[in-house]
Amino acid sequence: MSRILNVASVAAVGMTAATMLVLAEPGFASDLGADANLPAFSLPGADVPVAAETADLPTEPAAPVDAIEQIVEDSIVEPEVEELTAASLAELVAATPRPAKLDAELRCLAGAVYFESRGESLAGQLAVAHVVINRANSGRFPKSLCGVVHQKHQFSFVRGGKMPKVREGRQWDNAIAIAQIARDDRWKNRAPGALYFHARYVSPNWGKTRIAQIDNHIFYR
């Protein structure tokens, strides 16, 4: 007799797998004798269909589909996703690491923030950064950030087509962080769509649509 027993047969006679294996040992029945009080059971074979062995087994009602889906959903372990969150723009600036090396485009953008608005609030600096980005994306100005910043007669801090030397320190670090945040659109801009700005103490009479005033700058599109 084979040592491999059908699981349904084991359950049908209410016996453990260990007991069934013992009963399945060759010669076991002959050792006990013909009158041994053994439970009646059959192993499935060519003359005993498997269905006959399982027909009388107790069955439980199938779990509802919703319950199964919930079990599967609960068993899924989502991978941890590291996200950079901040309660304020100041926290986001502080949490934004400075790149080991600034590429030319980021340096130009940070330079515009630094020289045009380093004395403004972080929200004001962010709005200035977005003006440069908006211009590059508008089709009405040079297509690169450096092209926008170095365009003639646009930014007064550019002299002879060159940007002055920056002074390393907290204000420059903040400008670099603001440039990255604006470039990656990671914080809401309070002057959306702005293409121009000027200090509030001047009146250029541009005739453009005013969007917002942030600190000492007024923004237009």
C-alpha atoms as a printed R data frame, in Angstrom:
    type eleno elety resid chain resno       x       y       z
1   ATOM     1    CA   MET     A     1   0.000   0.000   0.000
2   ATOM     2    CA   SER     A     2   1.349   3.402  -0.858
3   ATOM     3    CA   ARG     A     3   2.513   5.786   1.867
4   ATOM     4    CA   ILE     A     4   0.922   8.767   0.047
5   ATOM     5    CA   LEU     A     5  -2.672   9.178   1.295
6   ATOM     6    CA   ASN     A     6  -5.406  11.317  -0.113
7   ATOM     7    CA   VAL     A     7  -6.057  14.335   2.185
8   ATOM     8    CA   ALA     A     8  -9.798  13.977   1.768
9   ATOM     9    CA   SER     A     9  -9.605  10.356   2.937
10  ATOM    10    CA   VAL     A    10  -7.776  11.378   6.081
11  ATOM    11    CA   ALA     A    11 -10.388  13.962   6.913
12  ATOM    12    CA   ALA     A    12 -13.247  11.546   6.121
13  ATOM    13    CA   VAL     A    13 -12.276   9.046   8.797
14  ATOM    14    CA   GLY     A    14 -11.290  11.672  11.342
15  ATOM    15    CA   MET     A    15  -7.761  10.340  11.779
16  ATOM    16    CA   THR     A    16  -4.439  12.082  11.892
17  ATOM    17    CA   ALA     A    17  -1.955  11.819   9.079
18  ATOM    18    CA   ALA     A    18   0.459  10.087  11.431
19  ATOM    19    CA   THR     A    19  -2.100   7.388  12.227
20  ATOM    20    CA   MET     A    20  -2.882   6.866   8.589
21  ATOM    21    CA   LEU     A    21   0.752   6.420   7.751
22  ATOM    22    CA   VAL     A    22   1.008   3.724  10.404
23  ATOM    23    CA   LEU     A    23  -2.055   1.981   9.037
24  ATOM    24    CA   ALA     A    24  -0.566   2.179   5.582
25  ATOM    25    CA   GLU     A    25   2.575   0.270   6.565
26  ATOM    26    CA   PRO     A    26   2.830  -3.062   4.709
27  ATOM    27    CA   GLY     A    27   1.777  -5.971   6.841
28  ATOM    28    CA   PHE     A    28   0.035  -3.875   9.453
29  ATOM    29    CA   ALA     A    29  -3.375  -5.507   8.999
30  ATOM    30    CA   SER     A    30  -1.937  -9.022   9.030
31  ATOM    31    CA   ASP     A    31  -0.136  -8.304  12.293
32  ATOM    32    CA   LEU     A    32  -3.362  -7.309  13.944
33  ATOM    33    CA   GLY     A    33  -5.255 -10.268  12.621
34  ATOM    34    CA   ALA     A    34  -8.405 -10.639  10.635
35  ATOM    35    CA   ASP     A    35 -10.642  -9.569  13.531
36  ATOM    36    CA   ALA     A    36  -8.824  -6.303  14.189
37  ATOM    37    CA   ASN     A    37 -11.326  -3.516  14.855
38  ATOM    38    CA   LEU     A    38 -10.170  -1.108  12.184
39  ATOM    39    CA   PRO     A    39 -12.214   1.844  10.918
40  ATOM    40    CA   ALA     A    40 -13.638   1.374   7.471
41  ATOM    41    CA   PHE     A    41 -11.894   3.523   4.905
42  ATOM    42    CA   SER     A    42 -10.775   3.253   1.341
43  ATOM    43    CA   LEU     A    43  -7.877   4.775  -0.500
44  ATOM    44    CA   PRO     A    44  -8.744   6.185  -3.917
45  ATOM    45    CA   GLY     A    45  -7.688   3.970  -6.762
46  ATOM    46    CA   ALA     A    46  -8.793   2.886 -10.165
47  ATOM    47    CA   ASP     A    47 -11.998   1.370  -8.747
48  ATOM    48    CA   VAL     A    48 -12.824   4.142  -6.260
49  ATOM    49    CA   PRO     A    49 -13.430   7.590  -7.764
50  ATOM    50    CA   VAL     A    50 -11.971  10.501  -5.831
51  ATOM    51    CA   ALA     A    51 -15.353  12.231  -5.901
52  ATOM    52    CA   ALA     A    52 -16.855   9.387  -3.877
53  ATOM    53    CA   GLU     A    53 -14.336   9.985  -1.124
54  ATOM    54    CA   THR     A    54 -15.133  13.690  -0.860
55  ATOM    55    CA   ALA     A    55 -18.878  13.698  -1.505
56  ATOM    56    CA   ASP     A    56 -19.879  13.356   2.146
57  ATOM    57    CA   LEU     A    57 -17.240  15.701   3.548
58  ATOM    58    CA   PRO     A    58 -18.662  18.690   5.426
59  ATOM    59    CA   THR     A    59 -18.303  21.908   3.500
60  ATOM    60    CA   GLU     A    60 -18.310  25.537   4.641
61  ATOM    61    CA   PRO     A    61 -20.048  28.298   2.718
62  ATOM    62    CA   ALA     A    62 -17.675  30.186   0.454
63  ATOM    63    CA   ALA     A    63 -16.495  33.521   1.776
64  ATOM    64    CA   PRO     A    64 -18.009  36.547   0.039
65  ATOM    65    CA   VAL     A    65 -15.873  38.029  -2.715
66  ATOM    66    CA   ASP     A    66 -15.614  41.323  -0.854
67  ATOM    67    CA   ALA     A    67 -14.291  39.549   2.224
68  ATOM    68    CA   ILE     A    68 -11.695  37.691   0.170
69  ATOM    69    CA   GLU     A    69 -10.575  40.885  -1.502
70  ATOM    70    CA   GLN     A    70 -10.288  42.568   1.895
71  ATOM    71    CA   ILE     A    71  -8.160  39.711   3.242
72  ATOM    72    CA   VAL     A    72  -5.873  39.925   0.229
73  ATOM    73    CA   GLU     A    73  -5.663  43.700   0.519
74  ATOM    74    CA   ASP     A    74  -4.847  43.515   4.228
75  ATOM    75    CA   SER     A    75  -2.101  40.980   3.550
76  ATOM    76    CA   ILE     A    76  -0.292  43.231   1.102
77  ATOM    77    CA   VAL     A    77   2.555  45.115   2.728
78  ATOM    78    CA   GLU     A    78   3.122  48.372   0.918
79  ATOM    79    CA   PRO     A    79   6.780  49.387   0.544
80  ATOM    80    CA   GLU     A    80   7.757  52.394   2.547
81  ATOM    81    CA   VAL     A    81   7.974  55.490   0.366
82  ATOM    82    CA   GLU     A    82  10.213  58.219   1.626
83  ATOM    83    CA   GLU     A    83   8.550  61.536   0.911
84  ATOM    84    CA   LEU     A    84   9.779  64.998   1.591
85  ATOM    85    CA   THR     A    85   7.020  66.856   3.428
86  ATOM    86    CA   ALA     A    86   7.079  70.203   5.169
87  ATOM    87    CA   ALA     A    87   4.584  72.274   7.112
88  ATOM    88    CA   SER     A    88   6.005  75.523   5.740
89  ATOM    89    CA   LEU     A    89   8.167  76.814   2.918
90  ATOM    90    CA   ALA     A    90  10.885  77.546   5.467
91  ATOM    91    CA   GLU     A    91  10.927  73.893   6.532
92  ATOM    92    CA   LEU     A    92  11.076  72.781   2.908
93  ATOM    93    CA   VAL     A    93  13.997  75.111   2.224
94  ATOM    94    CA   ALA     A    94  15.828  73.802   5.284
95  ATOM    95    CA   ALA     A    95  15.182  70.190   4.226
96  ATOM    96    CA   THR     A    96  16.329  70.696   0.612
97  ATOM    97    CA   PRO     A    97  19.970  69.574   0.299
98  ATOM    98    CA   ARG     A    98  22.408  71.616  -1.728
99  ATOM    99    CA   PRO     A    99  23.757  69.715  -4.746
100 ATOM   100    CA   ALA     A   100  27.433  68.805  -4.634
101 ATOM   101    CA   LYS     A   101  27.823  70.645  -7.932
102 ATOM   102    CA   LEU     A   102  25.513  73.272  -9.429
103 ATOM   103    CA   ASP     A   103  24.737  72.897 -13.098
104 ATOM   104    CA   ALA     A   104  24.697  76.086 -15.177
105 ATOM   105    CA   GLU     A   105  20.900  76.332 -15.376
106 ATOM   106    CA   LEU     A   106  20.394  75.964 -11.640
107 ATOM   107    CA   ARG     A   107  23.153  78.488 -10.955
108 ATOM   108    CA   CYS     A   108  21.498  81.039 -13.251
109 ATOM   109    CA   LEU     A   109  18.117  80.518 -11.596
110 ATOM   110    CA   ALA     A   110  19.578  80.733  -8.091
111 ATOM   111    CA   GLY     A   111  21.520  83.840  -9.138
112 ATOM   112    CA   ALA     A   112  18.320  85.589 -10.204
113 ATOM   113    CA   VAL     A   113  16.721  84.708  -6.873
114 ATOM   114    CA   TYR     A   114  19.778  85.851  -4.950
115 ATOM   115    CA   PHE     A   115  20.387  89.178  -6.657
116 ATOM   116    CA   GLU     A   116  16.757  90.156  -7.229
117 ATOM   117    CA   SER     A   117  15.132  89.035  -3.989
118 ATOM   118    CA   ARG     A   118  17.512  87.819  -1.294
119 ATOM   119    CA   GLY     A   119  16.102  90.490   1.033
120 ATOM   120    CA   GLU     A   120  12.527  89.334   0.431
121 ATOM   121    CA   SER     A   121  10.550  86.585   2.144
122 ATOM   122    CA   LEU     A   122  10.950  83.028   0.900
123 ATOM   123    CA   ALA     A   123   7.558  83.315  -0.805
124 ATOM   124    CA   GLY     A   124   8.787  86.402  -2.626
125 ATOM   125    CA   GLN     A   125  11.979  84.647  -3.663
126 ATOM   126    CA   LEU     A   126   9.970  81.693  -4.953
127 ATOM   127    CA   ALA     A   127   7.802  84.004  -7.056
128 ATOM   128    CA   VAL     A   128  10.908  85.557  -8.646
129 ATOM   129    CA   ALA     A   129  12.259  82.115  -9.478
130 ATOM   130    CA   HIS     A   130   8.972  81.220 -11.157
131 ATOM   131    CA   VAL     A   131   9.106  84.374 -13.307
132 ATOM   132    CA   VAL     A   132  12.381  83.121 -14.803
133 ATOM   133    CA   ILE     A   133  10.941  79.626 -15.324
134 ATOM   134    CA   ASN     A   134   7.695  80.990 -16.796
135 ATOM   135    CA   ARG     A   135   9.631  83.077 -19.273
136 ATOM   136    CA   ALA     A   136  11.700  80.110 -20.418
137 ATOM   137    CA   ASN     A   137   8.499  78.111 -20.980
138 ATOM   138    CA   SER     A   138   6.484  80.897 -22.612
139 ATOM   139    CA   GLY     A   139   7.954  80.893 -26.121
140 ATOM   140    CA   ARG     A   140   8.291  84.674 -25.881
141 ATOM   141    CA   PHE     A   141  11.691  84.684 -24.234
142 ATOM   142    CA   PRO     A   142  14.856  82.598 -24.550
143 ATOM   143    CA   LYS     A   143  14.174  78.907 -23.952
144 ATOM   144    CA   SER     A   144  16.876  78.313 -21.317
145 ATOM   145    CA   LEU     A   145  17.016  79.693 -17.805
146 ATOM   146    CA   CYS     A   146  20.436  81.181 -18.417
147 ATOM   147    CA   GLY     A   147  19.168  82.718 -21.662
148 ATOM   148    CA   VAL     A   148  16.332  84.382 -19.761
149 ATOM   149    CA   VAL     A   149  18.573  85.663 -16.985
150 ATOM   150    CA   HIS     A   150  21.241  87.016 -19.347
151 ATOM   151    CA   GLN     A   151  18.855  88.566 -21.870
152 ATOM   152    CA   LYS     A   152  19.766  92.209 -22.447
153 ATOM   153    CA   HIS     A   153  17.909  94.904 -20.552
154 ATOM   154    CA   GLN     A   154  15.901  92.472 -18.456
155 ATOM   155    CA   PHE     A   155  17.661  92.015 -15.126
156 ATOM   156    CA   SER     A   156  19.638  94.939 -13.814
157 ATOM   157    CA   PHE     A   157  22.077  92.823 -11.819
158 ATOM   158    CA   VAL     A   158  23.509  91.347 -15.036
159 ATOM   159    CA   ARG     A   159  26.372  93.540 -16.143
160 ATOM   160    CA   GLY     A   160  28.230  93.094 -19.374
161 ATOM   161    CA   GLY     A   161  26.343  89.843 -19.920
162 ATOM   162    CA   LYS     A   162  27.759  88.385 -16.723
163 ATOM   163    CA   MET     A   163  26.449  87.666 -13.273
164 ATOM   164    CA   PRO     A   164  28.301  89.266 -10.337
165 ATOM   165    CA   LYS     A   165  30.106  87.034  -7.897
166 ATOM   166    CA   VAL     A   166  27.886  85.748  -5.115
167 ATOM   167    CA   ARG     A   167  28.847  85.754  -1.472
168 ATOM   168    CA   GLU     A   168  28.696  82.299   0.032
169 ATOM   169    CA   GLY     A   169  26.440  82.059   3.052
170 ATOM   170    CA   ARG     A   170  22.921  81.414   4.209
171 ATOM   171    CA   GLN     A   171  21.269  83.703   1.648
172 ATOM   172    CA   TRP     A   172  22.999  81.929  -1.232
173 ATOM   173    CA   ASP     A   173  22.096  78.532   0.204
174 ATOM   174    CA   ASN     A   174  18.466  79.652   0.487
175 ATOM   175    CA   ALA     A   175  18.514  80.897  -3.112
176 ATOM   176    CA   ILE     A   176  19.799  77.518  -4.314
177 ATOM   177    CA   ALA     A   177  17.088  75.703  -2.340
178 ATOM   178    CA   ILE     A   178  14.375  78.044  -3.638
179 ATOM   179    CA   ALA     A   179  15.632  77.537  -7.200
180 ATOM   180    CA   GLN     A   180  15.336  73.755  -6.803
181 ATOM   181    CA   ILE     A   181  11.878  73.980  -5.242
182 ATOM   182    CA   ALA     A   182  10.639  76.260  -8.038
183 ATOM   183    CA   ARG     A   183  12.229  74.147 -10.772
184 ATOM   184    CA   ASP     A   184  10.604  70.993  -9.383
185 ATOM   185    CA   ASP     A   185   7.300  72.803  -8.615
186 ATOM   186    CA   ARG     A   186   7.284  71.567  -5.033
187 ATOM   187    CA   TRP     A   187   5.515  74.514  -3.409
188 ATOM   188    CA   LYS     A   188   2.575  76.682  -4.393
189 ATOM   189    CA   ASN     A   189   3.547  79.905  -6.120
190 ATOM   190    CA   ARG     A   190   1.641  82.981  -4.955
191 ATOM   191    CA   ALA     A   191   2.098  84.735  -8.307
192 ATOM   192    CA   PRO     A   192   1.098  82.030 -10.805
193 ATOM   193    CA   GLY     A   193   1.802  82.755 -14.451
194 ATOM   194    CA   ALA     A   194   3.795  85.918 -13.768
195 ATOM   195    CA   LEU     A   195   6.265  86.996 -16.453
196 ATOM   196    CA   TYR     A   196   7.255  90.380 -15.033
197 ATOM   197    CA   PHE     A   197   7.828  92.066 -11.691
198 ATOM   198    CA   HIS     A   198   9.138  95.332 -10.351
199 ATOM   199    CA   ALA     A   199   9.758  96.982  -7.012
200 ATOM   200    CA   ARG     A   200   6.669  98.652  -5.627
201 ATOM   201    CA   TYR     A   201   8.403 102.012  -5.286
202 ATOM   202    CA   VAL     A   202   8.602 102.406  -9.081
203 ATOM   203    CA   SER     A   203   5.760 102.908 -11.576
204 ATOM   204    CA   PRO     A   204   6.738 101.683 -15.037
205 ATOM   205    CA   ASN     A   205   3.140 101.947 -16.357
206 ATOM   206    CA   TRP     A   206   3.427  98.657 -18.189
207 ATOM   207    CA   GLY     A   207  -0.270  98.236 -18.824
208 ATOM   208    CA   LYS     A   208  -0.016  94.543 -17.941
209 ATOM   209    CA   THR     A   209  -2.302  92.378 -15.820
210 ATOM   210    CA   ARG     A   210  -1.356  92.605 -12.179
211 ATOM   211    CA   ILE     A   211  -1.318  89.247 -10.399
212 ATOM   212    CA   ALA     A   212   0.016  89.784  -6.898
213 ATOM   213    CA   GLN     A   213   2.138  91.855  -4.587
214 ATOM   214    CA   ILE     A   214   4.561  89.959  -2.385
215 ATOM   215    CA   ASP     A   215   6.690  92.011  -0.039
216 ATOM   216    CA   ASN     A   216   8.335  94.761  -2.106
217 ATOM   217    CA   HIS     A   217   7.602  93.265  -5.542
218 ATOM   218    CA   ILE     A   218   4.531  93.511  -7.754
219 ATOM   219    CA   PHE     A   219   4.020  90.694 -10.273
220 ATOM   220    CA   TYR     A   220   2.336  90.834 -13.690
221 ATOM   221    CA   ARG     A   221   1.629  88.692 -16.711
